[in-house]
């Protein structure tokens, strides 16, 4: 067992790794803390066997039975501090109570980070006291500002050399909020059981599926009509695999056009930095596209934004028809519009999300004495109370460590989230 100050969990590498590394660097360099990073999906129980932390930080509420926070609480109890980064703070109309804290421990003990007043109000109305809500601003905005501003040529050159994509062709980056389009009925039912509004959720899923299919048809039609050499880079949701997209495109078109590149290589932010244009349905990556001064195009066929307030898409050009899409692809507009995120209550743009997050985590660590390793029997409690989740994470870890996937135990897309030493700089 290794005594540490802070254990930071990552669920999806693409979404959280760079943010977590930035916060970890601040904690190590500015506050001299001993920090470790672990995978929520693969190491939730294994990390409890390796580390005795003062603070455990997770990317979401995740205090249900079998979750990482739950596992640590079974072993360490209130001797450590639990923190939720809340990486999803934009609430769609169909979500209801889904993605907002409901577990007793999450509501009463976990420290909640928020980007602005809006989500603080959501949490407060959900029963969380103001004493457990901490305003940090949005960490990703801080990372983009420091790491990706004015790096287009460098990032484009790196990707071009690695993947053989010609840098003198136009690059159109397509990153959709598409996870629900591939969700199984079991997953959909789980979301409903956790507080989502069923009718709204199923309508939303239909909209997302239709939008993806229409966009793929548009891309194919444009490639054929214009006989272009442009690249259309499709970036799947962190939980979706490349093969799932390949199967979807083949089911729609019968083949995959050479101009379409489906990749999970590199982060979404590096692709965004290197591209000429950015296309999405309603991804919050739109905020970062505008910060990088990328032309932003919102795919909205059949009024697919009806009933939703996707304010972060407001400054993007809406594409409703193929003609709109074709015009956008051929456009050379620099589109320098930037969302003034400090002017609304969803994100406090005056706060540096990385520095503020690290500051509060450091305070939590300072308020804790070093935790002693619990009795051996404490480590058996998670196994006894939820063997399926605990053993499942250990099996996923073992299979990924040896690069095997017997009986497809590790679901498509999830395998990419396995952390290796190069990911966390060890």
N, C-alpha and C positions, 0 to 999 in steps of 0.2 A: 504494500500500500504506500502510495506517495502522497505526502501532505502538500497541498497546494492552496492558493488563495482563491482562484476562480476557475471554474470549468464552464466553457462556452460550448453549447451544442449547436450543430448545424443540421438542418433537415435536407434542404436542396442546395448543392454546391453552387449551381448557377445563380441562385437568388441570394444566397447569404454568405458565401465563402469570403468574398472580397471585403464585405462590410465587417465580418467577424475578425478577419486578419487585421483590419485597420484599428478596430477597437482593442484587440489583443496587443498590438504594437504600442498603443497609447498606454495601456495598463502596465506593460513591461517597462517602457522607456521613461514615461513621466512619473508613474507611481511605484515603480520597482516591485511589482507583484509577480508572483509565480502563477502563470496562466497555462492552461491546457485546452485543446480543442478536440471535440469528439463528434461522431456521427449520431444523430438522433435515431436514425433508422437501423443502423448496424451495431451501435455500441452503447445503447441505453443502459443495459445491465453490465456489460463488460467494463464500462467506464467506472461503474460503482465498485467493481472488484479491484480496479487499478488506483483510483484516486480518493482521497479524503479531502473534500473542498470546504471552504467557508461559504462560497457563493456558487449556486448553479443557475446558469442563464439558458433559457430555451427560446426558440423563435416564435412560439405561439403559446396559447393558454395551456394546452396539453397537460392537464393534471388528472385525467381520467385513469381508470384502472389499467395498468400495463404501460403507461407513459413513462418517460424518463423522470419527470418530476415526482411522479407517484412512486417509482422504484426507489429514488433517493430518500423520499420521505419515509418509506417503510424501513429503510436501513438507518437513516440519520435523524429522522424526526425534525423537531424545531431547532436543532443545534446548528443548522445551516440556513442561509437566506436563499429564497427562490425568486427569480426574476423572469418576467415575460417581456420579450422585446416587442411583441405585437407587430409582426411584419405585414399583417393585413389589416389596415385601418380604414378602408373604404367599404362601406356597407351597402350592398345592392338591396333593392326593395324586397327580393325574395328570401334573403338570408335570415330574416327574423332574429332568433337568438343564436343562430349558427355563427361560430367564430368569435362570439363574445363569452366571457367567463361565466360558467354555471356551477362548476365543482366547488364544494365548500372551501377547500384549501385555496383554490385560485381566487375566490371572492374575498376571503378573509385573511390570507397570509401572504400570498404572492405579491411581489412588487410589480406594478404595471407601468411600462414606458409608453408614452403617447407623443405624437408629433405636433399636436395642437389641441385647441379647446374642444373641437367637435368630438373627437374620440374620448376625450376626458369626460365629456357629458354623457356619452354612451355608456361608459363604464360606471360612472357615478349613478346613473339611473338603474343600472343593473345590480346595484347593491354594494359596489366597491367604494370604500371610504376614500376621501380626498388625500388622506395621509399615506395611502398606498399607491397614489398616482403621481408619476414624475414626468415632467415635460422635457423632452430631449431634442425636438426637431426630428427631421428625417435623416438617418445616417447615410442612406444611399446618395442623397443629394450632396453631402459633404465629400463622399468618395469620388463621385463623378467630377465635382469641381476641382479636386486636387489631382486626380489621376488621368482624366480623359479629355480635359479641355485642350483644344487645338492639337490633337494628336492624330488626326485623320491620316496623314501621309505615312507616319511611322507604323500605325496599326495596320493600315492597308498593305504596306510593304511586307510586314511580318506574315500576315495571312496569305498573301499572294505567293510568297516563297514556300510556305508550308503546304498549301492546298493546290497550288498550280493555277490559281484564278488570275486571269490577266487584269492588271491594275488599270489599264487604259480603257476598259469597258465600264459601263455604268453598273453600279451595285445597288440593288433595291433590297433593303432588309425588311423582312416580313416576320414580325413576332406578335402572335395573337394570344389573347387570353382564351386558351383552347382546351384546357384540362377536362372540362365537363363534357366536351364533345366525344371523348373517348371513355367516359365513365361507365362502369358496369352497372347493372340494375342494383346489385348489392351495395355498391358505393353510393348510388343515388338514394337508396333507402336509408343508408347510414346517415347521410346528410340530413334527410328529413327527420329521422329519429333524434337528431341532435339539435333540432329547433328550426330548420328551414321550412318555408311555406311551400308545400308540395306543388300547388297549381302554378305559382310563379316560377318555381325552380324548373319544372318540366317545360314551361313555355320558353324560359331562358335557354335551356339546353337546345331546344329546337331552333331557336334563333342563331345560336353559335354554330350549330352543325350546318345550317343553310348558308351562313356567311362564309364558312370555310369552303364549302362546295362551290359557291358562286365565284369566290376569289380564284380558286384553282382553274375553273373554266375560263375566267377572264385572262389569267396569265397565259394559258395555252393559246387562247384566241389571239392575244396580242403578239405572242411569239410568231405564230403562223402568218398573221397579217402584215406585220412589220418586218419579218425576216431579220430580227434583231440579234445582236450578240450580247445583250444585257444579261446580267446574272440576277436571278431572284432567289435570295437566300431565305429559306424557311427555318425558323428556329422553334422547335417544339417546346411546349411547357416542360418544366423540370421533371414532371412525373410521366411524360410521354416519350416513347422511344422513337428513333429514326425509322425503324421498321414499321411502326404503326402508321406513320405518315406515308411511307412508301406504299403500303397496302391500300391506304385510303385513296391516294392519287391514282393508282392503277385501277381501283374500282370505279373511279369517276371517268378517267380518260382512256384507260386500257394500256397506258404506258407512262413513263416518267420522262418529260422533256429534258434534254441535255442542259438547258439553261437554268433549270431548277436545281438548286443545291440545298439539300436537307442536312443540317449540321448541328451538332451539340458541342463541337470543338470550340474552344474559347468561350468567354463569357458573353452574355447578351450585350453588355456595355462596350466590349471591344468591337463587336460586330457593328454596333450602333455608331461608334466612333469612326469606323472605316467606311461606312456606307455613304451613298449619295442621297438616298431618300429612305424614309421610314414609313411602313404601312402597318396598321393594326386595326383591330375592331374596337377595343377600349382598354388596352393594357396601360398600366400606370407608368410603363417605360416611356410613355409620351412626355412625361414631365422631364425626363432626362434627355429625350430627343430635342426638346425645345431649349434646354440648357446648353446643349451642344450645337444649337442653331441648325438643326437638320430639318429639311422640308418634311412636314408631318401630314400624313394622309389617313383619314379615318374611313374604313370600309363600313358603310351603313346601307346595304341593299334592303329593300322591303321595310324600311323604317325600323331597323334592328335596335335602335337606341330608345325606342318608345318606352316611356314610363321610368326611365333611369336618368339620374343626374351624374353623367360622366364629365364633371367640370374640367378635368385635366385634358379632355379632348377638345375643349371649346375653341382653341386656337388652331386646330387642325382643319384642313380642307376636307369636307365630307364628299365621299365618292359613292353615289347611289346607282349609277349606270356604268356599263362598259365604256361608254364614251367618256365619262368622267375619269375612269381609270386610265384609259389610253392617253388622255390629255396629261394626266399627272405623270405618267411614266416618261413621256417625251419632254416634259417641262424641265427647265434648267434653273428654276427659281431657287434663290438661296434661303428664302423663308426665315428671316432672322428673328421672328416673333418668339418672345420668351414669356412664359407664364409667371406672373408676379405672385409667387406662392405666399409671400409674406402678407398679402392683402386679404387673405381669407383665413377662416378659423380651423381649417383642416390641417394645415402645416404651418408651423412657426418658422418662417424663413430667416429669422434673425439668430436662430440657434444652430450651432454646428453639431449635427446629430452624433458624430463619432466622439467628439470631445465631451459632450454632455453625458452620453451613455457611460463613457469610461469614468467620468467624475462620480456619478452616482454609484456605479459598481464598486469603485474604490472605497467610497464611504461605507457601503454595506460590509465590505471585507474588513475594514478597520474596526467595525463595531462587533466583530466576532473573534473570540479566542480560537486558537487552532483546535480543530475537532479531533478527539481521540478516535482511533479505529474502533468500531463497535464490536460487540461479541459476535462470534461466528454464526450464532443462531439468527442474528438480524439479517444476514445475507440470504437466509433460506425463506424469509417471509415473502418476497416477491415471487419466488418459485412456487410456493404453496398457494398463494392467493390468485395468481394469474400465470400458470405455467405456459399456456399457449403463447402469450405475447413475449414472455421472457425467453423461452426456448426458441421461438421464432427468430428473435433478433440474433441470438447466438448462432443459429444455423445459417442465417443470411451472412453473418460475419465470416463464418468458417468457409462457406462456399465462395464468397467473393475474395477472401484472402488467398485461396488456391485457384482462383479464376475458373471456377466450375459453377454450373447452374443445373443441378440434377432436377429433373421433372419440372423445369421452369419455376423453381421455388421462389427465385427473386424476380419480381414482376418487371415487365418491360419498362424502361425509363428509370426505374429505381436503381438499377445496377450502376448507373452513372454517378450516383451520389455516394458511392463507397469512397472513403477518404484514404489516400495513401500518403506516405511521408512527404512527397514532393508538394502535395496540396497545401500542407500547413507549415512548410519550410523547415522540416527536420531531416 
